[in-house]
Amino acid sequence: MYDVAIVGAGPAGATLARLLGGDLRVLLLEKRRLDAPGGATRAKCCGGLLAPDAQRALASLGMSLPQRILEDPQLFAVRAIDVPAGLERHYPRHYLNADRARLERHLVSLVPGRVDVRFGWAFRAAERDGQAFRIVATAGGRRLVEHARLLVGADGANSTVRRQLPGRGPWPKTYIAVQEWFDAPRPMPYYTAVFDPAVTDYYAWAIPKDGRLAVGAALRPVRTAMGCFERLKARLRAMGFDLARPARREASLLLRPTSADQLRPAGDGVALIGEAAGWISPSSGEGISYALRSAALLAEAVRQSPDAPAARYAALCRGLRANLRLKLLKCPLIYRPALRRALMRSGLGSLATAATAGPGAPAHARSPAMS
């Protein structure tokens, strides 16, 4: 009998296993083979930028990052482009440019050795069995059955654990995040955010990373999604982005909560952390800070209320819920075209930078009135 069974070894699941694994009997299930360096793993479609919120979450957990996780270049501005309005601005931002896969492997490496980590096992079902959960997972033709007092879903946007909960509540808005990598040895001196309703009602991005360029977009899951992605690439080529040498493409689901009612931290004695609960910024799609913070809150709840940790965790999430509500209030300034254009035209918070007229800038961006 395990005290806690965690489904998913991403940032949320691995952090929770690290925080609880020294004192409790913990099972960590992960369908990817994160224990096989360079082996086959399904890539999480992520730009790998650690926002200030994520940096604060790491600091609050007393964590540091090894140099191998960071990627060149480390940049200090985001170039925001409103395509239909012909507007662009540069805004100062203090992200850490990181490799998402190496970050995940690092967090897994911190899990205590006494935690029972099972890579390559896919969670299939769970049901109540007295005061515990009977958990079923499979790997190839093999079947695993274990019992745990607390079941935790840390299995991301398409959470199997959440889908099995009764009365799971409204689901956040769902996108397909598509990201393609290109060889690009001469990086531009900024990250890029593109707002183009012909592509998506969310946003697209271009991020230089160690001689490559990651181009991605959060797309509505419709038949025309890949056509929209091709339209994005055509837009970027017209702006001077070098997309001549594609290397690989990846995709994954991405949630975007549009209401705090779509959050589901707990239900029926089960706890959900990270994106499985809906913890992800609706304004930027940033989820690592929420993954770390929700894992820390659940660990606190387990220590405070070992007999009813899921309910205690839901109560402890009030501050995190308030933080997400603030991000929801920010969304209209970014995603309502009239408000976004008024903000960009005002120049509020933007930088006066020579990069606006550099390679990749459209002709209209070189006008003095736009700088």
BATI-135650 format. One record per residue (C-alpha): residue in three letters; x negated, y negated, z. Coordinates in steps of 0.02 Angstrom, whole numbers. Layout:
<nodes>
node vextor ALA, c1 X, c2 Y, c3 Z
...
</nodes>
This chain:
<nodes>
node vextor MET, c1 0, c2 0, c3 0
node vextor TYR, c1 -68, c2 -170, c3 -52
node vextor ASP, c1 -29, c2 -330, c3 40
node vextor VAL, c1 -24, c2 -429, c3 -122
node vextor ALA, c1 -15, c2 -377, c3 -305
node vextor ILE, c1 -62, c2 -514, c3 -429
node vextor VAL, c1 -16, c2 -499, c3 -613
node vextor GLY, c1 -136, c2 -602, c3 -719
node vextor ALA, c1 -318, c2 -647, c3 -688
node vextor GLY, c1 -320, c2 -820, c3 -768
node vextor PRO, c1 -367, c2 -972, c3 -663
node vextor ALA, c1 -213, c2 -955, c3 -551
node vextor GLY, c1 -224, c2 -768, c3 -520
node vextor ALA, c1 -413, c2 -761, c3 -500
node vextor THR, c1 -410, c2 -907, c3 -378
node vextor LEU, c1 -274, c2 -827, c3 -272
node vextor ALA, c1 -369, c2 -662, c3 -270
node vextor ARG, c1 -526, c2 -754, c3 -213
node vextor LEU, c1 -433, c2 -845, c3 -74
node vextor LEU, c1 -343, c2 -691, c3 -7
node vextor GLY, c1 -460, c2 -549, c3 -53
node vextor GLY, c1 -576, c2 -570, c3 95
node vextor ASP, c1 -439, c2 -534, c3 224
node vextor LEU, c1 -301, c2 -436, c3 136
node vextor ARG, c1 -286, c2 -285, c3 25
node vextor VAL, c1 -260, c2 -360, c3 -148
node vextor LEU, c1 -226, c2 -284, c3 -319
node vextor LEU, c1 -265, c2 -391, c3 -472
node vextor LEU, c1 -194, c2 -332, c3 -639
node vextor GLU, c1 -252, c2 -409, c3 -804
node vextor LYS, c1 -211, c2 -342, c3 -977
node vextor ARG, c1 -364, c2 -424, c3 -1055
node vextor ARG, c1 -538, c2 -348, c3 -1036
node vextor LEU, c1 -620, c2 -494, c3 -945
node vextor ASP, c1 -748, c2 -371, c3 -876
node vextor ALA, c1 -822, c2 -341, c3 -1050
node vextor PRO, c1 -940, c2 -485, c3 -1096
node vextor GLY, c1 -920, c2 -520, c3 -1280
node vextor GLY, c1 -788, c2 -386, c3 -1289
node vextor ALA, c1 -614, c2 -399, c3 -1363
node vextor THR, c1 -508, c2 -522, c3 -1267
node vextor ARG, c1 -355, c2 -619, c3 -1323
node vextor ALA, c1 -412, c2 -800, c3 -1323
node vextor LYS, c1 -307, c2 -926, c3 -1228
node vextor CYS, c1 -272, c2 -1069, c3 -1347
node vextor CYS, c1 -345, c2 -1211, c3 -1245
node vextor GLY, c1 -450, c2 -1364, c3 -1284
node vextor GLY, c1 -552, c2 -1332, c3 -1127
node vextor LEU, c1 -549, c2 -1510, c3 -1060
node vextor LEU, c1 -551, c2 -1519, c3 -870
node vextor ALA, c1 -449, c2 -1673, c3 -827
node vextor PRO, c1 -478, c2 -1776, c3 -667
node vextor ASP, c1 -333, c2 -1681, c3 -585
node vextor ALA, c1 -423, c2 -1516, c3 -618
node vextor GLN, c1 -587, c2 -1589, c3 -553
node vextor ARG, c1 -500, c2 -1644, c3 -392
node vextor ALA, c1 -422, c2 -1472, c3 -373
node vextor LEU, c1 -594, c2 -1391, c3 -390
node vextor ALA, c1 -665, c2 -1512, c3 -262
node vextor SER, c1 -523, c2 -1478, c3 -139
node vextor LEU, c1 -562, c2 -1292, c3 -152
node vextor GLY, c1 -746, c2 -1325, c3 -118
node vextor MET, c1 -794, c2 -1260, c3 -290
node vextor SER, c1 -930, c2 -1309, c3 -413
node vextor LEU, c1 -957, c2 -1259, c3 -594
node vextor PRO, c1 -1118, c2 -1187, c3 -665
node vextor GLN, c1 -1198, c2 -1277, c3 -812
node vextor ARG, c1 -1161, c2 -1133, c3 -931
node vextor ILE, c1 -975, c2 -1174, c3 -927
node vextor LEU, c1 -998, c2 -1350, c3 -995
node vextor GLU, c1 -1012, c2 -1386, c3 -1181
node vextor ASP, c1 -1090, c2 -1526, c3 -1283
node vextor PRO, c1 -1046, c2 -1664, c3 -1304
node vextor GLN, c1 -980, c2 -1739, c3 -1143
node vextor LEU, c1 -876, c2 -1885, c3 -1205
node vextor PHE, c1 -791, c2 -2032, c3 -1119
node vextor ALA, c1 -651, c2 -2088, c3 -1235
node vextor VAL, c1 -495, c2 -2022, c3 -1319
node vextor ARG, c1 -449, c2 -2089, c3 -1489
node vextor ALA, c1 -258, c2 -2095, c3 -1497
node vextor ILE, c1 -182, c2 -2103, c3 -1671
node vextor ASP, c1 1, c2 -2141, c3 -1708
node vextor VAL, c1 10, c2 -2082, c3 -1889
node vextor PRO, c1 177, c2 -2154, c3 -1951
node vextor ALA, c1 144, c2 -2324, c3 -1869
node vextor GLY, c1 -36, c2 -2333, c3 -1933
node vextor LEU, c1 -97, c2 -2372, c3 -1757
node vextor GLU, c1 -244, c2 -2311, c3 -1658
node vextor ARG, c1 -332, c2 -2352, c3 -1495
node vextor HIS, c1 -476, c2 -2286, c3 -1392
node vextor TYR, c1 -441, c2 -2253, c3 -1208
node vextor PRO, c1 -571, c2 -2215, c3 -1074
node vextor ARG, c1 -552, c2 -2039, c3 -1004
node vextor HIS, c1 -664, c2 -1938, c3 -890
node vextor TYR, c1 -641, c2 -1757, c3 -943
node vextor LEU, c1 -767, c2 -1617, c3 -927
node vextor ASN, c1 -789, c2 -1528, c3 -1093
node vextor ALA, c1 -790, c2 -1343, c3 -1044
node vextor ASP, c1 -780, c2 -1171, c3 -1123
node vextor ARG, c1 -613, c2 -1098, c3 -1068
node vextor ALA, c1 -667, c2 -916, c3 -1087
node vextor ARG, c1 -825, c2 -940, c3 -986
node vextor LEU, c1 -726, c2 -1035, c3 -853
node vextor GLU, c1 -605, c2 -889, c3 -836
node vextor ARG, c1 -746, c2 -763, c3 -822
node vextor HIS, c1 -831, c2 -871, c3 -690
node vextor LEU, c1 -673, c2 -881, c3 -584
node vextor VAL, c1 -653, c2 -691, c3 -598
node vextor SER, c1 -835, c2 -669, c3 -544
node vextor LEU, c1 -794, c2 -757, c3 -380
node vextor VAL, c1 -660, c2 -629, c3 -332
node vextor PRO, c1 -721, c2 -529, c3 -180
node vextor GLY, c1 -781, c2 -353, c3 -215
node vextor ARG, c1 -651, c2 -276, c3 -101
node vextor VAL, c1 -511, c2 -336, c3 -218
node vextor ASP, c1 -449, c2 -193, c3 -328
node vextor VAL, c1 -467, c2 -271, c3 -502
node vextor ARG, c1 -389, c2 -175, c3 -647
node vextor PHE, c1 -433, c2 -245, c3 -818
node vextor GLY, c1 -345, c2 -179, c3 -973
node vextor TRP, c1 -184, c2 -140, c3 -878
node vextor ALA, c1 -21, c2 -221, c3 -935
node vextor PHE, c1 116, c2 -251, c3 -806
node vextor ARG, c1 279, c2 -168, c3 -859
node vextor ALA, c1 404, c2 -173, c3 -716
node vextor ALA, c1 433, c2 -196, c3 -532
node vextor GLU, c1 576, c2 -150, c3 -418
node vextor ARG, c1 615, c2 -161, c3 -234
node vextor ASP, c1 565, c2 -7, c3 -134
node vextor GLY, c1 613, c2 -42, c3 46
node vextor GLN, c1 507, c2 -188, c3 110
node vextor ALA, c1 387, c2 -176, c3 -37
node vextor PHE, c1 383, c2 -181, c3 -227
node vextor ARG, c1 352, c2 -29, c3 -335
node vextor ILE, c1 244, c2 -92, c3 -478
node vextor VAL, c1 217, c2 -4, c3 -645
node vextor ALA, c1 76, c2 -44, c3 -766
node vextor THR, c1 10, c2 44, c3 -921
node vextor ALA, c1 -155, c2 55, c3 -1016
node vextor GLY, c1 -150, c2 152, c3 -1178
node vextor GLY, c1 -62, c2 314, c3 -1135
node vextor ARG, c1 -97, c2 301, c3 -949
node vextor ARG, c1 28, c2 245, c3 -817
node vextor LEU, c1 -10, c2 163, c3 -650
node vextor VAL, c1 113, c2 153, c3 -505
node vextor GLU, c1 68, c2 53, c3 -349
node vextor HIS, c1 159, c2 -28, c3 -203
node vextor ALA, c1 134, c2 -202, c3 -131
node vextor ARG, c1 222, c2 -307, c3 0
node vextor LEU, c1 210, c2 -466, c3 -107
node vextor LEU, c1 218, c2 -473, c3 -298
node vextor VAL, c1 140, c2 -627, c3 -380
node vextor GLY, c1 166, c2 -676, c3 -562
node vextor ALA, c1 14, c2 -768, c3 -630
node vextor ASP, c1 42, c2 -706, c3 -806
node vextor GLY, c1 62, c2 -869, c3 -900
node vextor ALA, c1 190, c2 -947, c3 -1015
node vextor ASN, c1 269, c2 -783, c3 -1070
node vextor SER, c1 275, c2 -715, c3 -893
node vextor THR, c1 342, c2 -538, c3 -888
node vextor VAL, c1 360, c2 -554, c3 -700
node vextor ARG, c1 470, c2 -708, c3 -714
node vextor ARG, c1 576, c2 -631, c3 -852
node vextor GLN, c1 619, c2 -486, c3 -736
node vextor LEU, c1 681, c2 -597, c3 -595
node vextor PRO, c1 870, c2 -604, c3 -571
node vextor GLY, c1 940, c2 -779, c3 -595
node vextor ARG, c1 773, c2 -840, c3 -660
node vextor GLY, c1 845, c2 -1012, c3 -698
node vextor PRO, c1 819, c2 -1123, c3 -852
node vextor TRP, c1 657, c2 -1093, c3 -948
node vextor PRO, c1 544, c2 -1239, c3 -993
node vextor LYS, c1 535, c2 -1295, c3 -1174
node vextor THR, c1 423, c2 -1175, c3 -1269
node vextor TYR, c1 292, c2 -1214, c3 -1402
node vextor ILE, c1 165, c2 -1114, c3 -1500
node vextor ALA, c1 -7, c2 -1187, c3 -1473
node vextor VAL, c1 -112, c2 -1156, c3 -1629
node vextor GLN, c1 -297, c2 -1196, c3 -1631
node vextor GLU, c1 -422, c2 -1175, c3 -1771
node vextor TRP, c1 -610, c2 -1191, c3 -1754
node vextor PHE, c1 -725, c2 -1269, c3 -1884
node vextor ASP, c1 -913, c2 -1281, c3 -1896
node vextor ALA, c1 -950, c2 -1467, c3 -1872
node vextor PRO, c1 -1131, c2 -1505, c3 -1827
node vextor ARG, c1 -1106, c2 -1695, c3 -1822
node vextor PRO, c1 -973, c2 -1728, c3 -1688
node vextor MET, c1 -877, c2 -1890, c3 -1675
node vextor PRO, c1 -904, c2 -1985, c3 -1511
node vextor TYR, c1 -728, c2 -1959, c3 -1443
node vextor TYR, c1 -589, c2 -1834, c3 -1417
node vextor THR, c1 -438, c2 -1861, c3 -1531
node vextor ALA, c1 -252, c2 -1855, c3 -1494
node vextor VAL, c1 -133, c2 -1864, c3 -1642
node vextor PHE, c1 51, c2 -1912, c3 -1634
node vextor ASP, c1 142, c2 -1867, c3 -1793
node vextor PRO, c1 327, c2 -1817, c3 -1791
node vextor ALA, c1 304, c2 -1732, c3 -1960
node vextor VAL, c1 192, c2 -1608, c3 -1867
node vextor THR, c1 264, c2 -1597, c3 -1691
node vextor ASP, c1 368, c2 -1690, c3 -1563
node vextor TYR, c1 224, c2 -1659, c3 -1441
node vextor TYR, c1 45, c2 -1694, c3 -1494
node vextor ALA, c1 -106, c2 -1625, c3 -1586
node vextor TRP, c1 -291, c2 -1634, c3 -1543
node vextor ALA, c1 -468, c2 -1624, c3 -1610
node vextor ILE, c1 -608, c2 -1585, c3 -1487
node vextor PRO, c1 -794, c2 -1569, c3 -1530
node vextor LYS, c1 -876, c2 -1422, c3 -1440
node vextor ASP, c1 -1055, c2 -1363, c3 -1463
node vextor GLY, c1 -1070, c2 -1391, c3 -1651
node vextor ARG, c1 -889, c2 -1344, c3 -1682
node vextor LEU, c1 -726, c2 -1439, c3 -1693
node vextor ALA, c1 -568, c2 -1368, c3 -1612
node vextor VAL, c1 -413, c2 -1431, c3 -1702
node vextor GLY, c1 -248, c2 -1387, c3 -1622
node vextor ALA, c1 -66, c2 -1432, c3 -1605
node vextor ALA, c1 82, c2 -1386, c3 -1495
node vextor LEU, c1 214, c2 -1334, c3 -1622
node vextor ARG, c1 396, c2 -1290, c3 -1605
node vextor PRO, c1 420, c2 -1102, c3 -1634
node vextor VAL, c1 509, c2 -1114, c3 -1801
node vextor ARG, c1 475, c2 -1042, c3 -1974
node vextor THR, c1 394, c2 -1203, c3 -2032
node vextor ALA, c1 267, c2 -1207, c3 -1887
node vextor MET, c1 115, c2 -1155, c3 -1989
node vextor GLY, c1 163, c2 -1275, c3 -2129
node vextor CYS, c1 161, c2 -1413, c3 -1998
node vextor PHE, c1 -12, c2 -1357, c3 -1943
node vextor GLU, c1 -74, c2 -1364, c3 -2123
node vextor ARG, c1 -1, c2 -1540, c3 -2135
node vextor LEU, c1 -101, c2 -1590, c3 -1981
node vextor LYS, c1 -262, c2 -1528, c3 -2059
node vextor ALA, c1 -225, c2 -1624, c3 -2218
node vextor ARG, c1 -198, c2 -1782, c3 -2115
node vextor LEU, c1 -364, c2 -1758, c3 -2026
node vextor ARG, c1 -458, c2 -1725, c3 -2187
node vextor ALA, c1 -388, c2 -1887, c3 -2258
node vextor MET, c1 -458, c2 -1976, c3 -2105
node vextor GLY, c1 -632, c2 -1906, c3 -2138
node vextor PHE, c1 -635, c2 -1757, c3 -2019
node vextor ASP, c1 -749, c2 -1618, c3 -2080
node vextor LEU, c1 -639, c2 -1462, c3 -2093
node vextor ALA, c1 -733, c2 -1379, c3 -2235
node vextor ARG, c1 -800, c2 -1228, c3 -2137
node vextor PRO, c1 -663, c2 -1136, c3 -2039
node vextor ALA, c1 -725, c2 -1008, c3 -1914
node vextor ARG, c1 -574, c2 -934, c3 -1823
node vextor ARG, c1 -394, c2 -966, c3 -1773
node vextor GLU, c1 -301, c2 -927, c3 -1613
node vextor ALA, c1 -125, c2 -952, c3 -1546
node vextor SER, c1 -29, c2 -934, c3 -1383
node vextor LEU, c1 132, c2 -992, c3 -1303
node vextor LEU, c1 135, c2 -1158, c3 -1212
node vextor LEU, c1 271, c2 -1218, c3 -1093
node vextor ARG, c1 327, c2 -1398, c3 -1075
node vextor PRO, c1 446, c2 -1428, c3 -929
node vextor THR, c1 574, c2 -1563, c3 -967
node vextor SER, c1 652, c2 -1559, c3 -794
node vextor ALA, c1 596, c2 -1509, c3 -619
node vextor ASP, c1 743, c2 -1389, c3 -619
node vextor GLN, c1 645, c2 -1279, c3 -739
node vextor LEU, c1 512, c2 -1243, c3 -608
node vextor ARG, c1 526, c2 -1074, c3 -523
node vextor PRO, c1 391, c2 -1052, c3 -389
node vextor ALA, c1 481, c2 -907, c3 -305
node vextor GLY, c1 634, c2 -795, c3 -314
node vextor ASP, c1 695, c2 -631, c3 -241
node vextor GLY, c1 538, c2 -619, c3 -134
node vextor VAL, c1 422, c2 -639, c3 -285
node vextor ALA, c1 302, c2 -786, c3 -302
node vextor LEU, c1 253, c2 -868, c3 -466
node vextor ILE, c1 98, c2 -975, c3 -488
node vextor GLY, c1 20, c2 -1072, c3 -631
node vextor GLU, c1 113, c2 -1082, c3 -796
node vextor ALA, c1 220, c2 -930, c3 -751
node vextor ALA, c1 311, c2 -1044, c3 -628
node vextor GLY, c1 317, c2 -1188, c3 -753
node vextor TRP, c1 172, c2 -1280, c3 -670
node vextor ILE, c1 100, c2 -1375, c3 -818
node vextor SER, c1 94, c2 -1560, c3 -860
node vextor PRO, c1 238, c2 -1611, c3 -975
node vextor SER, c1 140, c2 -1762, c3 -1034
node vextor SER, c1 -25, c2 -1679, c3 -1082
node vextor GLY, c1 -4, c2 -1491, c3 -1072
node vextor GLU, c1 -141, c2 -1485, c3 -939
node vextor GLY, c1 -119, c2 -1331, c3 -830
node vextor ILE, c1 -282, c2 -1288, c3 -743
node vextor SER, c1 -256, c2 -1411, c3 -600
node vextor TYR, c1 -81, c2 -1340, c3 -570
node vextor ALA, c1 -149, c2 -1163, c3 -578
node vextor LEU, c1 -279, c2 -1198, c3 -445
node vextor ARG, c1 -164, c2 -1300, c3 -334
node vextor SER, c1 -18, c2 -1178, c3 -341
node vextor ALA, c1 -137, c2 -1033, c3 -300
node vextor ALA, c1 -203, c2 -1129, c3 -149
node vextor LEU, c1 -25, c2 -1166, c3 -89
node vextor LEU, c1 26, c2 -984, c3 -102
node vextor ALA, c1 -130, c2 -929, c3 -8
node vextor GLU, c1 -83, c2 -1052, c3 130
node vextor ALA, c1 94, c2 -985, c3 133
node vextor VAL, c1 34, c2 -805, c3 149
node vextor ARG, c1 -72, c2 -853, c3 298
node vextor GLN, c1 67, c2 -955, c3 380
node vextor SER, c1 213, c2 -837, c3 346
node vextor PRO, c1 153, c2 -660, c3 314
node vextor ASP, c1 331, c2 -594, c3 329
node vextor ALA, c1 411, c2 -717, c3 206
node vextor PRO, c1 270, c2 -797, c3 105
node vextor ALA, c1 369, c2 -827, c3 -56
node vextor ALA, c1 499, c2 -934, c3 32
node vextor ARG, c1 364, c2 -1029, c3 127
node vextor TYR, c1 267, c2 -1058, c3 -34
node vextor ALA, c1 422, c2 -1132, c3 -119
node vextor ALA, c1 435, c2 -1255, c3 26
node vextor LEU, c1 251, c2 -1301, c3 17
node vextor CYS, c1 270, c2 -1343, c3 -168
node vextor ARG, c1 366, c2 -1505, c3 -133
node vextor GLY, c1 212, c2 -1613, c3 -163
node vextor LEU, c1 167, c2 -1521, c3 -323
node vextor ARG, c1 346, c2 -1539, c3 -383
node vextor ALA, c1 339, c2 -1726, c3 -349
node vextor ASN, c1 177, c2 -1737, c3 -448
node vextor LEU, c1 259, c2 -1654, c3 -598
node vextor ARG, c1 408, c2 -1773, c3 -585
node vextor LEU, c1 286, c2 -1919, c3 -600
node vextor LYS, c1 217, c2 -1841, c3 -759
node vextor LEU, c1 396, c2 -1827, c3 -825
node vextor LEU, c1 420, c2 -2014, c3 -794
node vextor LYS, c1 261, c2 -2047, c3 -894
node vextor CYS, c1 322, c2 -1949, c3 -1046
node vextor PRO, c1 432, c2 -2084, c3 -1127
node vextor LEU, c1 283, c2 -2203, c3 -1138
node vextor ILE, c1 190, c2 -2073, c3 -1239
node vextor TYR, c1 324, c2 -1983, c3 -1339
node vextor ARG, c1 459, c2 -2111, c3 -1375
node vextor PRO, c1 392, c2 -2192, c3 -1535
node vextor ALA, c1 451, c2 -2368, c3 -1497
node vextor LEU, c1 377, c2 -2369, c3 -1321
node vextor ARG, c1 214, c2 -2287, c3 -1378
node vextor ARG, c1 191, c2 -2413, c3 -1518
node vextor ALA, c1 227, c2 -2560, c3 -1403
node vextor LEU, c1 99, c2 -2495, c3 -1280
node vextor MET, c1 -33, c2 -2466, c3 -1414
node vextor ARG, c1 -3, c2 -2637, c3 -1493
node vextor SER, c1 -24, c2 -2718, c3 -1323
node vextor GLY, c1 -199, c2 -2644, c3 -1306
node vextor LEU, c1 -165, c2 -2613, c3 -1121
node vextor GLY, c1 -298, c2 -2499, c3 -1048
node vextor SER, c1 -388, c2 -2476, c3 -1214
node vextor LEU, c1 -570, c2 -2500, c3 -1258
node vextor ALA, c1 -647, c2 -2620, c3 -1381
node vextor THR, c1 -765, c2 -2501, c3 -1468
node vextor ALA, c1 -866, c2 -2494, c3 -1628
node vextor ALA, c1 -812, c2 -2312, c3 -1644
node vextor THR, c1 -645, c2 -2372, c3 -1712
node vextor ALA, c1 -731, c2 -2417, c3 -1875
node vextor GLY, c1 -841, c2 -2262, c3 -1878
node vextor PRO, c1 -831, c2 -2102, c3 -1981
node vextor GLY, c1 -660, c2 -2025, c3 -1978
node vextor ALA, c1 -567, c2 -2187, c3 -1947
node vextor PRO, c1 -429, c2 -2226, c3 -2071
node vextor ALA, c1 -441, c2 -2388, c3 -2168
node vextor HIS, c1 -302, c2 -2472, c3 -2070
node vextor ALA, c1 -398, c2 -2441, c3 -1908
node vextor ARG, c1 -539, c2 -2555, c3 -1966
node vextor SER, c1 -432, c2 -2710, c3 -1963
node vextor PRO, c1 -487, c2 -2834, c3 -1827
node vextor ALA, c1 -305, c2 -2849, c3 -1776
node vextor MET, c1 -309, c2 -2666, c3 -1727
node vextor SER, c1 -466, c2 -2671, c3 -1620
</nodes>
